[in-house]
């Protein structure tokens, strides 16, 4: 089942109230050894986390510099927030593994944060600081399929073992490069991976960009999938950071709101899943 939510539909306090947390936190290894020390690497493989979370962030030219800056700040602030740290501790293991990469064309992905364990304020602050210190970049084309295909093997490289595997994709336009997004999505779902989406719709669609109407429907029907998958839409710039924080809270806690705004159609897509490729071909003939 796939769900779509507006920001107002998610109340953080309600997410965490009254829920039972299954399991007992497993004792972790000693983390005093250097990150690349053989004993540390061996110990990492025995560390179970609540979720292996891949943050796949759009940096295509359709994103303006202000949006890119807000996106970076949104992820950094969300990971440091007291709500996030509270959600972290509600999991059976009290920790997650996270990696953060930026994407544009089908051959353009750049890892900003390799796999990191986040288990409290210190590790959260370190990840946030690394996100913020990396220079902002932009690149051409939009390949959501490329991002998904790049993300899938990263789970095999993760030294930690997660109870869930989630790819979190944010972007402001449809796939227009690489293979069809539905093929990549279905390949991920076959591996038991959940895909969630953050469609960014703060600008009015225009001919000069690859923006489309109903990008939220496109993400619902063509991009996301897996048990409990969801979309949170950003339609106002001042809701940017709030949306990112809400999305991360839901992913870490493994929860979805009790009262979704709208249930996603499970049959025929409401938006052509090849609309991005069609627009590109109509305008540029390739």
Number of C-alpha atoms within 10 A of each C-alpha: 12 20 22 22 21 15 18 8 14 21 11 16 9 11 18 18 8 8 10 9 12 10 9 10 16 13 9 13 13 10 11 8 11 10 11 9 11 11 14 16 15 13 16 20 12 14 20 23 24 25 24 28 24 25 22 25 24 28 29 23 17 21 20 11 14 9 17 19 15 15 21 20 18 19 26 23 21 24 26 21 17 12 17 23 21 16 22 22 18 19 22 18 23 23 25 27 24 20 22 21 20 23 29 25 22 22 14 18 21 14 13 18 18 16 21 20 20 21 17 18 15 11 15 21 17 15 24 21 14 12 19 16 10 11 8 13 12 17 17 15 23 29 30 32 24 23 27 25 20 19 22 19 11 14 20 10 10 18 19 24 20 20 12 17 21 25 26 25 24 26 25 24 28 26 31 24 21 19 17 19 24 19 15 20 22 17 14 22 16 10 10 15 21 22 25 27 24 25 24 25 21 16 13 10 15 10 9 8 14 21 20 20 13 14 21 26 21 23 27 29 22 23 26 27 27 19 13 16 24 29 27 25 26 23 18 12 15 11 14 22 20 16 25 25 22 18 25 20 25 19 25 25 22 16 14 19 15 10 10 15 15 11 14 19 14 10 7 8 14 14 18 13 20 17 16 21 20 16 18 17 12 10 10 8 8 8
